[in-house]
């Protein structure tokens, strides 16, 4: 019989941008099949930071966007909270109920009883930040997004006064690349692209400093595996050696830094022997690292977000960045210190954010303390009313927020009206009264800027969303209409918002950006390397810190008055004790991104199951065999998972990679059951890698 010939699919390659919470904000080349589906995703070769390279989980994005479990229709809860029992409703029914319940909460408990909670599930400016416009227009409680950057950015800003640094592409021009506090292979692969290029083309040495032998450390020429939270001690010992051995650039110090003499005197007692006791590194390792960076002027310090996961992270970040000022490597191409380029974009987007109608007298609720807020702690509520209604976009706090026992208790309140706008039935969505189906990044227009690079990037809608999915902007505007919120931004399309943001910020128009897809806004060499001075009135790099006046913009919290004002090791972390002899870090996995991708088959296959990496000698003392089921615990709770022998960690240190769903654990308690939600100094945050625990084998 004659079989009709199969028509070949029409595959078109279209530009886009990865939306996820990663400094790389990779420029993408997406295979669009017959204008309806996507195939493989590639890195865009014409954007010089991405340089054609993206992570494997985004390359396989088709399995996520076309996943059979995507939410497609609005749902209303019909059973107890968390039961998973929902009924399909129309968008009009959903929006009318949301409007009515929000308005009732405002009448009965004040506007500040409503909290619009979000984070970086998308980094697109329109879809991420537009939720603030509704909060400000209605004077709902403001959202303090502390969970990621608050323990890292202040430390870098304390020295430079500005959030920027040398062109990240200059790593390829370095003779030594120090990758400190980031597992770049797993979390920002483009760092490795440029570092490995420096090794290949220049013979550069790659130094990796981290708390376990992860995939990045395996690429290192020099691997320094230190104890969690001891980075400041290492940095101080390195600077001690630089001064001791005549490797400090004294002319640079005199011209460009505030108190070099006071720093040198302070560091007299911060010897490599002192640091060895704190870090667990040998004196020889510390001496060799100091000699390398002291004799290699083109040393590029790439400082990551691991600093933001320790209670002393801000002090550690400042100390690490200060090494570049002592060596003077800021002066050279391929030299200096870099954390994030956020300062160079100078975004002004009041139409998106509603900043023009923000009332700073409204309270600012801390997302890292969502459990305390919802459980009614007076300090977390800042003396205001209880939270009675919430809208959540772009985040999954019932999995990712610290102190999960209290988080779950708070979200289980029957008097809390919860709306979750999501792509999948996450554990937060399962607690909702109303669930709304959300678009993914190739199903709407948005604009991005990369913290790890220097590009402004346009991502246009490539395919239609499935089912009844609506984008964040549509949902915010629809709710605004039902609660009486007024602002010009509610009448604009995403494309109009993009154009207005570009024009207001001085970056041309959307039509200009459409012609090139990504605009390189890297400042000139002198600006990026602070050759004309740092961003303080005295133009100096500040070794001596006034933490109260670091230009971060957060609310001072924790024991900030006790923070050292010169680079140091600050012993404020959770230290092991007799009852909790281990230190646990909940580090990122290669196949998940926070709780994203933990629904995709390829990521689940690679990660297998929740595990804890334990040194075999520690395990042997507790009669734990490789693969045994174990319990981790502390005063916050207990978690059951499997042990995995791992020699690439110091004794007494445990690593649990990735945020698995709570239901992946035997008793439904995920790893963030063990993490704390206290507000660290100086501006809060979440110290996810700073937990003392005990460990025992399940009988």
VEXMARTOR-167359 format. One record per residue (C-alpha): x, y, z. Coordinates in steps of 0.02 Angstrom, whole numbers, padded with zeros to 5 digits, always signed. Last residue first. Example, Ala and Ser with C-alpha at 12.3 -4.5 7.8 and 13.67 -1.06 7.14 Angstrom:
# residues 2
+00684-00053+00357;+00615-00225+00390;
***
This chain:
# residues 699
+00907+00068+03136;+00915+00232+03039;+01095+00288+03049;+01135+00448+03140;+01188+00626+03102;+01182+00781+03212;+01165+00955+03142;+01242+01127+03140;+01180+01235+02997;+01266+01371+02896;+01247+01331+02711;+01069+01402+02694;+01108+01564+02786;+00954+01658+02726;+00957+01847+02714;+00955+01995+02830;+01036+02166+02802;+01193+02172+02912;+01185+02048+02990;+01085+01888+02989;+00895+01878+03003;+00849+01714+03088;+00765+01592+02969;+00870+01437+03002;+00896+01284+02893;+00854+01108+02953;+00678+01089+02882;+00756+01160+02725;+00811+00982+02680;+00634+00923+02649;+00513+00841+02771;+00384+00729+02688;+00423+00579+02799;+00518+00477+02670;+00586+00624+02573;+00537+00653+02392;+00374+00729+02457;+00471+00880+02519;+00521+00919+02341;+00709+00906+02313;+00811+01063+02335;+00985+01018+02275;+01143+00948+02353;+01160+00892+02533;+01337+00920+02597;+01404+00869+02767;+01561+00936+02853;+01637+00856+03009;+01792+00794+02919;+01833+00901+02769;+01752+00862+02603;+01805+00774+02445;+01808+00600+02522;+01625+00566+02486;+01523+00417+02545;+01338+00439+02509;+01211+00434+02649;+01026+00420+02609;+00884+00533+02669;+00778+00566+02822;+00761+00744+02889;+00736+00801+03069;+00679+00964+03148;+00724+01141+03199;+00828+01096+03353;+00943+00991+03246;+00930+00834+03143;+00997+00727+03002;+00930+00550+02992;+01011+00411+02891;+00965+00278+02764;+01121+00184+02716;+01193+00205+02541;+01376+00193+02594;+01378+00115+02767;+01349+00209+02928;+01424+00133+03086;+01437+00307+03165;+01627+00309+03171;+01628+00235+02996;+01524+00379+02930;+01646+00510+02993;+01789+00413+02915;+01692+00394+02751;+01664+00583+02738;+01479+00616+02715;+01381+00676+02563;+01196+00681+02605;+01071+00611+02482;+00901+00651+02406;+00867+00536+02259;+00923+00498+02079;+01002+00668+02031;+01031+00616+01850;+00862+00532+01824;+00769+00673+01908;+00854+00801+01795;+00815+00700+01638;+00633+00673+01687;+00590+00855+01726;+00496+00894+01888;+00647+00946+01991;+00684+01069+01852;+00647+01219+01964;+00656+01193+02153;+00820+01289+02172;+00894+01263+02000;+00903+01074+01979;+01022+00970+01872;+01192+01023+01940;+01143+01027+02122;+01150+01181+02233;+01224+01165+02408;+01128+01133+02569;+01278+01148+02686;+01281+01050+02848;+01409+01069+02990;+01423+00917+03103;+01445+00888+03290;+01268+00939+03343;+01247+00882+03524;+01428+00912+03574;+01438+01073+03473;+01459+01123+03292;+01466+01309+03259;+01319+01409+03194;+01405+01563+03125;+01458+01720+03218;+01646+01692+03221;+01694+01840+03112;+01859+01807+03023;+01931+01976+02978;+01936+02120+02855;+01918+02283+02953;+01759+02353+03032;+01717+02192+03120;+01529+02164+03138;+01461+02184+03315;+01343+02328+03272;+01266+02219+03137;+01205+02090+03263;+01049+02047+03162;+00960+02174+03055;+00985+02336+02960;+00848+02360+02831;+00906+02355+02651;+00966+02491+02534;+01138+02424+02489;+01247+02579+02492;+01348+02529+02647;+01306+02659+02778;+01272+02556+02934;+01415+02440+02891;+01544+02578+02911;+01689+02479+02841;+01876+02505+02850;+01960+02421+02703;+01873+02549+02594;+01934+02567+02415;+01964+02752+02395;+01878+02887+02291;+01860+02996+02450;+01674+03021+02416;+01655+02834+02388;+01630+02750+02221;+01809+02696+02189;+01935+02802+02096;+01976+02854+01919;+02056+02684+01886;+01902+02601+01960;+01930+02446+01851;+01760+02456+01765;+01772+02645+01744;+01949+02645+01676;+01913+02498+01560;+01757+02573+01479;+01584+02525+01539;+01501+02367+01471;+01332+02408+01394;+01326+02270+01262;+01151+02267+01186;+01069+02101+01146;+00938+02062+01013;+01025+02171+00879;+00884+02242+00773;+00752+02209+00906;+00850+02320+01025;+00827+02475+00918;+00641+02439+00896;+00627+02418+01084;+00695+02592+01104;+00859+02673+01157;+00955+02624+01314;+00937+02785+01415;+00847+02711+01564;+00683+02798+01523;+00693+02740+01342;+00731+02560+01384;+00600+02550+01521;+00468+02631+01409;+00503+02509+01267;+00495+02358+01380;+00335+02420+01461;+00255+02447+01290;+00301+02270+01240;+00229+02202+01402;+00065+02292+01361;+00013+02449+01454;-00148+02493+01544;-00090+02431+01714;+00068+02535+01702;-00032+02697+01706;-00077+02665+01888;-00241+02640+01980;-00287+02494+02092;-00474+02469+02118;-00467+02291+02183;-00546+02208+02031;-00450+02305+01897;-00287+02274+01990;-00322+02087+01989;-00332+02088+01799;-00175+02195+01783;-00075+02079+01895;-00136+01926+01801;-00095+01996+01630;+00078+02048+01687;+00116+01877+01759;+00075+01786+01598;-00082+01687+01566;-00103+01500+01539;-00274+01447+01475;-00220+01290+01384;-00046+01299+01312;+00048+01462+01285;+00073+01521+01106;+00250+01512+01038;+00399+01629+01016;+00360+01779+01127;+00506+01898+01121;+00660+01894+01232;+00764+02053+01226;+00933+02062+01312;+01031+02199+01399;+01208+02134+01409;+01350+02164+01530;+01386+01997+01615;+01358+01902+01776;+01213+02009+01835;+01134+01986+01665;+01000+02105+01604;+00831+02047+01543;+00680+02103+01441;+00511+02020+01418;+00383+01959+01292;+00276+01805+01326;+00265+01618+01286;+00453+01587+01269;+00474+01624+01455;+00344+01507+01525;+00161+01552+01550;+00066+01531+01712;-00089+01432+01765;-00184+01505+01915;-00212+01411+02077;-00343+01476+02200;-00357+01420+02380;-00173+01375+02383;-00077+01244+02484;-00045+01134+02331;+00025+01287+02243;+00161+01298+02375;+00206+01115+02352;+00217+01145+02167;+00073+01104+02050;+00165+01164+01895;+00177+01327+01797;+00120+01439+01938;+00012+01584+01997;-00027+01547+02179;-00171+01630+02271;-00184+01607+02459;-00323+01661+02576;-00255+01633+02752;-00391+01594+02881;-00370+01407+02856;-00188+01419+02909;-00086+01282+02824;+00033+01410+02747;+00095+01459+02920;+00120+01281+02980;+00215+01238+02821;+00332+01386+02842;+00354+01349+03028;+00417+01173+02994;+00512+01234+02840;+00637+01342+02935;+00712+01412+02774;+00612+01447+02616;+00637+01336+02463;+00503+01203+02467;+00347+01286+02542;+00422+01449+02478;+00399+01410+02293;+00437+01570+02197;+00394+01657+02034;+00223+01724+02085;+00131+01716+02252;-00026+01814+02295;-00068+01824+02479;-00214+01861+02595;-00235+01871+02783;-00062+01925+02842;-00077+01973+03024;-00088+02158+03063;+00064+02268+03099;+00191+02270+03240;+00335+02233+03123;+00251+02071+03067;+00417+01980+03089;+00437+02060+03261;+00259+02012+03311;+00276+01831+03260;+00110+01785+03179;+00141+01611+03110;+00130+01683+02935;+00269+01808+02966;+00379+01683+03059;+00364+01558+02918;+00392+01693+02786;+00554+01742+02870;+00663+01735+02714;+00529+01836+02623;+00550+01981+02745;+00397+02093+02754;+00423+02279+02725;+00292+02385+02814;+00207+02530+02731;+00286+02696+02780;+00390+02691+02621;+00236+02730+02517;+00273+02679+02337;+00180+02779+02205;+00328+02820+02091;+00404+02649+02125;+00259+02572+02029;+00375+02433+01973;+00342+02425+01787;+00295+02607+01754;+00429+02661+01876;+00564+02574+01774;+00731+02663+01790;+00870+02536+01761;+01048+02597+01785;+01121+02448+01693;+01298+02466+01761;+01259+02437+01945;+01202+02258+01929;+01370+02194+01866;+01393+02060+01998;+01537+01985+02096;+01700+02040+02018;+01874+02071+02084;+02023+02140+01989;+02133+02079+01847;+02113+02022+01667;+02166+02192+01605;+02272+02266+01743;+02251+02403+01872;+02129+02306+01983;+02274+02188+02019;+02336+02309+02152;+02394+02164+02261;+02317+02240+02418;+02162+02299+02326;+02132+02129+02248;+02147+02048+02420;+02007+02162+02481;+01877+02066+02380;+01905+01913+02491;+01889+02014+02652;+01731+02103+02594;+01652+01939+02543;+01696+01857+02710;+01622+02002+02810;+01461+01993+02708;+01454+01804+02726;+01465+01795+02915;+01294+01714+02929;+01338+01601+02783;+01238+01573+02622;+01278+01738+02535;+01463+01698+02521;+01415+01548+02415;+01349+01677+02294;+01510+01694+02197;+01671+01794+02190;+01769+01788+02027;+01940+01856+02077;+02040+01892+01918;+02229+01889+01938;+02328+01981+01803;+02463+02039+01924;+02524+01864+01961;+02659+01873+02095;+02546+01908+02243;+02407+01795+02178;+02526+01646+02166;+02621+01684+02326;+02461+01695+02426;+02399+01530+02356;+02563+01444+02397;+02567+01511+02575;+02388+01456+02609;+02420+01281+02544;+02581+01266+02643;+02497+01321+02804;+02376+01177+02779;+02191+01209+02755;+02069+01169+02896;+02000+01345+02883;+02007+01400+03065;+02167+01315+03124;+02252+01352+02959;+02204+01535+02974;+02306+01558+03133;+02456+01466+03057;+02438+01571+02899;+02453+01725+03009;+02314+01844+03056;+02411+01920+03202;+02498+02054+03099;+02338+02082+02999;+02281+02232+03103;+02448+02319+03077;+02435+02297+02889;+02254+02357+02889;+02298+02513+02989;+02437+02553+02867;+02326+02525+02716;+02187+02638+02783;+02085+02711+02638;+02140+02631+02476;+02179+02697+02300;+02335+02803+02304;+02430+02732+02452;+02376+02553+02416;+02425+02570+02233;+02598+02631+02282;+02611+02494+02411;+02574+02351+02294;+02581+02211+02422;+02703+02072+02377;+02838+02125+02500;+02837+01958+02590;+02752+02011+02752;+02623+02123+02668;+02570+01988+02545;+02580+01856+02682;+02459+01950+02795;+02346+01979+02644;+02337+01791+02616;+02306+01762+02801;+02163+01887+02798;+02083+01805+02647;+02094+01631+02724;+02015+01692+02887;+01876+01779+02792;+01837+01621+02695;+01806+01519+02854;+01616+01506+02838;+01613+01324+02786;+01780+01235+02813;+01902+01245+02670;+01934+01148+02510;+02069+01243+02417;+02095+01170+02243;+02242+01231+02139;+02247+01184+01956;+02059+01174+01962;+01936+01079+01851;+01884+00957+01991;+01846+01110+02097;+01709+01156+01975;+01624+00986+01983;+01623+00989+02173;+01763+00946+02292;+01687+01026+02445;+01687+01191+02542;+01746+01304+02403;+01899+01392+02335;+01945+01356+02154;+02109+01417+02081;+02133+01413+01893;+02309+01445+01829;+02324+01533+01662;+02424+01452+01521;+02377+01596+01408;+02269+01520+01270;+02208+01359+01350;+02205+01419+01531;+02126+01585+01486;+01997+01493+01379;+01960+01382+01528;+01919+01535+01632;+01808+01608+01495;+01699+01454+01470;+01707+01410+01655;+01621+01572+01703;+01495+01530+01568;+01436+01378+01667;+01346+01478+01798;+01267+01359+01926;+01333+01183+01904;+01503+01212+01822;+01515+01375+01918;+01511+01297+02090;+01530+01468+02169;+01619+01528+02326;+01785+01579+02249;+01838+01555+02070;+02013+01630+02065;+02072+01652+01885;+02259+01674+01863;+02347+01734+01705;+02193+01829+01650;+02139+01880+01476;+01999+01751+01466;+01935+01814+01633;+01919+01979+01542;+01748+01921+01480;+01682+01966+01652;+01722+02150+01615;+01801+02215+01774;+01686+02266+01916;+01511+02316+01964;+01404+02345+02118;+01473+02509+02183;+01545+02572+02348;+01702+02470+02312;+01742+02400+02484;+01578+02390+02577;+01490+02360+02410;+01569+02188+02399;+01515+02141+02575;+01343+02218+02555;+01313+02113+02398;+01349+01945+02478;+01238+01919+02630;+01086+02003+02555;+01096+01923+02384;+00981+01771+02388;+00835+01762+02510;+00814+01946+02552;+00670+01996+02439;+00583+02120+02553;+00402+02129+02493;+00297+02282+02533;+00135+02261+02628;-00013+02323+02524;-00018+02509+02489;-00140+02480+02344;-00033+02562+02209;+00126+02500+02293;+00074+02317+02298;+00002+02322+02122;+00161+02399+02051;+00266+02277+02150;+00193+02131+02051;+00271+02209+01896;+00445+02159+01953;+00461+01981+01890;+00358+01981+01730;+00414+02151+01667;+00597+02140+01717;+00626+01961+01663;+00720+01868+01799;+00590+01730+01808;+00577+01611+01953;+00666+01757+02036;+00559+01809+02184;+00380+01839+02233;+00260+01876+02377;+00115+01996+02364;+00062+02021+02545;-00111+02079+02599;-00140+02122+02783;-00059+02289+02743;-00218+02348+02658;-00309+02350+02824;-00383+02206+02927;-00570+02205+02891;-00584+02316+02739;-00419+02262+02660;-00455+02078+02693;-00626+02098+02613;-00552+02183+02460;-00425+02043+02439;-00564+01912+02456;-00678+01997+02330;-00541+02028+02203;-00477+01850+02216;-00653+01781+02200;-00689+01886+02046;-00522+01836+01970;-00553+01650+01991;-00731+01655+01926;-00677+01759+01776;-00534+01640+01740;-00653+01493+01740;-00653+01353+01867;-00575+01179+01877;-00594+01090+02042;-00456+01056+02167;-00408+00922+02292;-00220+00919+02321;-00243+00890+02507;-00125+01032+02553;-00262+01138+02627;-00418+01033+02657;-00527+00994+02507;-00612+01090+02366;-00474+01212+02316;-00509+01312+02160;-00417+01289+01996;-00377+01398+01846;-00329+01299+01690;-00172+01231+01605;-00050+01183+01743;+00094+01086+01669;+00097+00901+01712;+00115+00837+01534;+00281+00929+01512;+00293+01027+01350;+00385+01175+01427;+00490+01062+01538;+00542+00926+01416;+00574+01060+01285;+00698+01140+01405;+00833+01011+01367;+00965+01143+01327;+00910+01228+01488;+00958+01076+01593;+01119+01051+01497;+01191+01222+01539;+01226+01347+01402;+01375+01382+01287;+01369+01475+01121;+01477+01620+01176;+01363+01663+01325;+01480+01810+01359;+01505+01857+01176;+01325+01859+01120;+01334+01809+00936;+01355+01624+00977;+01184+01605+01057;+01178+01453+01169;+01068+01314+01103;+00893+01255+01143;+00832+01092+01068;+00653+01078+01008;+00512+01201+01035;+00329+01188+00992;+00200+01285+00894;+00280+01386+00754;+00307+01226+00654;+00452+01184+00769;+00542+01328+00854;+00725+01286+00889;+00787+01414+01013;+00952+01510+01005;+00981+01578+01179;+01071+01720+01266;+01113+01661+01441;+01058+01761+01593;+01228+01713+01668;+01194+01774+01845;+01068+01634+01874;+00888+01641+01935;+00805+01583+01775;+00740+01676+01624;+00857+01606+01489;+00850+01730+01346;+00778+01716+01169;+00833+01716+00988;+00742+01611+00855;+00799+01462+00752;+00661+01398+00636;+00617+01215+00614;+00481+01171+00488;+00442+00989+00517;+00463+00873+00369;+00303+00812+00289;+00287+00626+00304;+00262+00543+00135;+00091+00463+00118;+00099+00273+00130;+00053+00178-00028;+00000+00000+00000;
***
